[in-house]
Amino acid sequence: MDYPETGEVLKDRTRCAHLRAQLKMCLLRTDCCKKDRRTPRECLKSRDPSVPEECYSLWHTLFDCKHSMLDARRRFRGIKGY
């Protein structure tokens, strides 16, 4: 995935890498990570109020992406609604 505004390209080319990068950037923008100096994982697990719903939906989408790599039927049919 390319990020045209910064001219950077993801090093990780795996199937779910773009979702992981989006989730990471979403979490790093929250007050939980900035002010409280907690890790993004801690912010997600503690359900911190400063974490927007967008981050939780990206987290769920990342889980579905990872799960689809293990499910043989989904691997051939693809992700629903994708």
C-alpha positions as CSV (number, residue, x, y, z in Angstrom):
1,M,0.0,0.0,0.0
2,D,1.3,3.4,-0.9
3,Y,0.9,6.6,1.2
4,P,1.1,9.4,-1.4
5,E,1.1,12.2,1.1
6,T,4.3,11.1,2.6
7,G,5.7,9.0,-0.2
8,E,6.1,6.0,2.0
9,V,5.4,2.4,1.0
10,L,4.7,-0.5,3.4
11,K,7.5,-2.9,3.8
12,D,5.2,-5.7,4.9
13,R,3.4,-7.1,1.8
14,T,1.3,-9.7,3.5
15,R,-2.4,-9.9,2.9
16,C,-3.6,-8.0,6.0
17,A,-0.7,-5.6,6.3
18,H,-2.7,-2.6,5.1
19,L,-5.3,-3.1,7.8
20,R,-2.7,-3.5,10.5
21,A,-1.0,-0.2,9.4
22,Q,-4.4,1.6,9.4
23,L,-5.2,0.3,12.9
24,K,-1.8,1.3,14.2
25,M,-2.1,4.8,12.8
26,C,-5.6,5.2,14.2
27,L,-4.5,4.1,17.7
28,L,-1.4,6.3,17.7
29,R,-3.6,9.4,17.1
30,T,-5.6,8.8,20.3
31,D,-5.0,10.6,23.6
32,C,-4.6,7.2,25.2
33,C,-1.3,6.6,23.3
34,K,-0.2,10.2,23.2
35,K,-0.9,11.5,26.7
36,D,-1.1,8.4,28.8
37,R,1.9,6.8,27.1
38,R,0.3,3.4,26.9
39,T,0.7,0.9,24.1
40,P,-1.9,0.7,21.4
41,R,-2.7,-2.8,22.5
42,E,-3.4,-1.6,26.1
43,C,-5.7,1.1,24.8
44,L,-7.7,-1.4,22.8
45,K,-8.0,-4.0,25.6
46,S,-8.9,-1.4,28.2
47,R,-11.7,0.1,26.0
48,D,-10.3,3.5,26.7
49,P,-12.9,6.2,25.9
50,S,-10.5,8.2,23.8
51,V,-10.3,5.4,21.2
52,P,-12.8,6.1,18.4
53,E,-15.2,3.5,17.1
54,E,-13.3,3.6,13.8
55,C,-10.3,1.9,15.5
56,Y,-12.5,-0.9,16.9
57,S,-14.1,-1.5,13.5
58,L,-10.5,-1.7,12.0
59,W,-9.6,-4.2,14.8
60,H,-12.6,-6.4,13.9
61,T,-11.8,-6.2,10.2
62,L,-8.2,-7.2,10.8
63,F,-9.4,-10.2,12.9
64,D,-11.7,-11.2,10.0
65,C,-8.8,-10.8,7.5
66,K,-6.5,-13.0,9.6
67,H,-9.3,-15.6,10.2
68,S,-10.0,-15.8,6.5
69,M,-6.5,-16.9,5.8
70,L,-7.1,-20.0,8.0
71,D,-10.6,-20.9,6.8
72,A,-10.2,-22.9,3.6
73,R,-13.6,-22.1,2.3
74,R,-13.1,-18.4,2.7
75,R,-9.7,-18.5,1.2
76,F,-11.3,-19.5,-2.2
77,R,-14.5,-17.5,-1.9
78,G,-13.1,-14.3,-0.5
79,I,-14.3,-12.1,2.3
80,K,-18.0,-11.3,2.3
81,G,-18.8,-7.9,1.0
82,Y,-15.3,-7.2,0.0
